[in-house]
Structures are given as structure tokens and as C-alpha cells.
Amino acid sequence: MDWLKDVFGGAGGVSEIIKTTGNAIGQFVTKPEDQFKMQQAMAEADLADSSKNPHVANVRAHIAKQHGCESVVICAQVEAELCDLSPAEATEFLQSLGVTDSGVSDLIRGAYKLLGLATYFTAGEKEVRAWTFRHGMTAPQCAAVIHTDFEKGFVKAEIVSYDDLVKNGSVAAARDAGRYRLEGKSYLFKDGDVALFRFTD
């Protein structure tokens, strides 16, 4: 807490920031290289343009200088309300606050970026699954995320990006548009890839 006293001008400043941000300063997510991402809590009214909040500006400036890290702004009250809303209601609620996504979603994306992680998808008739992988992993390595047998018997990966799939409306349409392709063992998976693995038993 000593660094907060430096940023906010003594204990009085710390008390003010705690009161203003809803009794929460933040917490660090770390990785071995000692990089940080800071989570800051704040009021609903400041979400649309958090840079106008002087406390947020001070915290951001300090952690950027001292730790070289980014920050994510979160309003605990908003996150609590989002839990009780349908996806459509949540979107409308966030738009009314002048933002496009929740602070928790921003935190997750930030943590993934910090840790070098990304997501690919598999889709079938019954379900769609998301799988986490590290940037720089090859197609066989990503197949092993599902099961090691997929890596051992890997032949090819059928790939279409999420954006291309949504744009074209179906795998068949994406294939007709030339956006569906076969990739081999050296292919490096990209965030948002939708994959179907071909492998031998």
C-alpha cells in the first residue's frame, strides 16, 4: 500500500481512492517474468471514459512507470448486474453505459495476452468447444490439447477463421468462398481458428 500513498499524496489520498472506487484498489495477475496486469475498480459513471477519473489516471501512470504494465477498469456493481441478464439484455445495458464489453471480459483478454494464450474452436452438430493454446503452437500441438492421440496420429487440420465462418454463414459457404482450407503439421494456429482434425488411429 505504500506505493498508493505516493500516488495519491499520503494516507488521506489512499482513503479517498478506496472510497471513490468502491472499496477496491485492485489486484495483480503475474507471470514468471514478473509482468503485471492491474485490475482497477470504479464507478459506473466513469466507465465510458475512465481516463477522466483522476484516480484511474494516477494509478495507470504509476504502474506504467514502475511496472511497465497495463490496467483494466472494472465496476463491480456492473459486473454483478450482468450476471442476472440475458446476453441481449447485457449488450443493451453495456451500451447504455457507453461501453461495448464488460470489465471482466477485458481482464480475461488482457490476461490471455499477457500469458501468450489464444483460443481455437471445434464445432460439431451437438456442441461448440473452445480450447486454449499458446501462441506459436503447431497444428499437431493444438490437436494434443484435446487428446494426445490426436497429435500422434495427426494428418491434416481443416481450418476456417471465426470471422470468415460468421461472415459466410456456414462451413459449406466458407468453403465455396475459398476461406476453408487444409493445413499441415507446420501450420501455426491463430486466435479464433475453427478446426476439424484429421488423424489416424
Secondary structure as the mmCIF struct_conf table of DSSP 4:
data_model
#
loop_
_struct_conf.conf_type_id
_struct_conf.id
_struct_conf.beg_label_comp_id
_struct_conf.beg_label_asym_id
_struct_conf.beg_label_seq_id
_struct_conf.end_label_comp_id
_struct_conf.end_label_asym_id
_struct_conf.end_label_seq_id
HELX_RH_AL_P HELX_RH_AL_P1 ASP A 2 PHE A 8
TURN_TY1_P TURN_TY1_P1 GLY A 9 GLY A 9
BEND BEND1 GLY A 10 GLY A 10
HELX_RH_AL_P HELX_RH_AL_P2 ALA A 11 THR A 20
TURN_TY1_P TURN_TY1_P2 THR A 21 GLY A 22
BEND BEND2 ASN A 23 ASN A 23
STRN STRN1 PHE A 28 THR A 30
TURN_TY1_P TURN_TY1_P3 PRO A 32 GLU A 33
STRN STRN2 PHE A 36 ALA A 41
HELX_RH_3T_P HELX_RH_3T_P1 GLU A 44 ASP A 46
BEND BEND3 LEU A 47 LEU A 47
TURN_TY1_P TURN_TY1_P4 ALA A 48 ASP A 49
HELX_RH_3T_P HELX_RH_3T_P2 SER A 50 LYS A 52
BEND BEND4 ASN A 53 ASN A 53
HELX_RH_AL_P HELX_RH_AL_P3 PRO A 54 HIS A 67
STRN STRN3 GLU A 70 ILE A 74
HELX_RH_AL_P HELX_RH_AL_P4 ALA A 76 LEU A 82
TURN_TY1_P TURN_TY1_P5 CYS A 83 ASP A 84
BEND BEND5 LEU A 85 LEU A 85
HELX_RH_AL_P HELX_RH_AL_P5 PRO A 87 SER A 96
TURN_TY1_P TURN_TY1_P6 LEU A 97 GLY A 98
BEND BEND6 THR A 100 ASP A 101
HELX_RH_AL_P HELX_RH_AL_P6 GLY A 103 LEU A 115
TURN_TY1_P TURN_TY1_P7 GLY A 116 GLY A 116
STRN STRN4 LEU A 117 ALA A 123
BEND BEND7 GLU A 125 LYS A 126
STRN STRN5 VAL A 128 ARG A 134
TURN_TY1_P TURN_TY1_P8 HIS A 135 GLY A 136
STRN STRN6 THR A 138 THR A 138
HELX_RH_AL_P HELX_RH_AL_P7 ALA A 139 ILE A 146
HELX_RH_AL_P HELX_RH_AL_P8 THR A 148 LYS A 152
TURN_TY1_P TURN_TY1_P9 GLY A 153 GLY A 153
STRN STRN7 PHE A 154 SER A 161
HELX_RH_AL_P HELX_RH_AL_P9 TYR A 162 ASN A 168
BEND BEND8 GLY A 169 SER A 170
HELX_RH_AL_P HELX_RH_AL_P10 VAL A 171 ASP A 176
TURN_TY1_P TURN_TY1_P10 ALA A 177 GLY A 178
STRN STRN8 ARG A 181 GLU A 183
TURN_TY1_P TURN_TY1_P11 LYS A 185 SER A 186
HELX_LH_PP_P HELX_LH_PP_P1 TYR A 187 TYR A 187
STRN STRN9 LEU A 188 LEU A 188
HELX_LH_PP_P HELX_LH_PP_P2 PHE A 189 PHE A 189
TURN_TY1_P TURN_TY1_P12 ASP A 191 GLY A 192
STRN STRN10 ASP A 193 PHE A 199
#
